Amino acid sequence: MKWTQKRHHDGLEVGFWKHLHKMRVAWIVDRIRRELSLSSDAFKILDVGCGDGVITKHLRASFSEADIQAVDIDQIRLQR
């Protein structure tokens, strides 16, 4: 089985990986918030290499007012 056929999200729900994933999402959201504090304009977020959309889901929850787009080259992961 190709690694892309496995659900990425399932591996992020246990043990060390769950903690690491939460830290990574928190860092990304914090970084975007710091950049947004410099501007009051409407903004867009592009998640390049989104895979299953795990990070995209968190971005949508944190920045509901943003125009968020996600892209990935792997059709299997995009379908999920």
SVG drawing of the C-alpha trace seen along z (x, -y; Angstrom):
<svg xmlns="http://www.w3.org/2000/svg" viewBox="-16 -48 22 50">
<polyline fill="none" stroke="black" stroke-width="0.4" points="0.0,0.0 1.3,-3.4 1.8,-5.8 -0.6,-8.2 -3.4,-5.7 -3.3,-5.8 -5.3,-8.4 -2.9,-11.0 -5.5,-12.2 -5.6,-8.7 -1.9,-8.8 -2.3,-12.3 -4.7,-11.2 -2.4,-9.1 0.5,-9.7 3.5,-11.8 2.1,-12.6 -1.1,-14.1 1.0,-16.4 3.3,-17.3 0.4,-18.0 -1.3,-20.3 2.0,-22.2 2.4,-22.6 -1.1,-23.8 -0.8,-26.3 2.5,-27.7 0.9,-28.1 -2.2,-29.9 -0.1,-32.1 2.2,-33.0 -0.8,-34.0 -2.3,-36.0 0.9,-38.0 1.1,-38.7 -2.6,-39.8 -1.9,-42.2 0.1,-44.3 -2.9,-44.7 -6.6,-45.3 -7.3,-44.2 -9.3,-41.1 -7.0,-38.2 -6.6,-34.9 -4.8,-31.7 -3.5,-29.1 -2.6,-25.7 -0.2,-24.2 0.4,-20.5 -2.7,-20.1 -2.9,-16.3 -6.1,-15.2 -6.8,-18.8 -6.0,-18.3 -4.3,-21.7 -6.9,-23.3 -9.7,-22.2 -8.0,-24.0 -7.3,-27.1 -11.0,-27.3 -12.0,-27.1 -9.5,-29.7 -10.0,-32.2 -13.7,-31.8 -13.6,-35.3 -10.7,-34.3 -10.9,-33.0 -9.1,-29.7 -8.0,-27.5 -6.2,-24.2 -4.3,-22.3 -2.4,-19.1 -1.0,-17.0 -2.1,-13.6 -5.7,-12.9 -6.2,-10.1 -5.6,-12.4 -7.7,-15.2 -10.7,-12.9 -10.7,-12.2"/>
</svg>
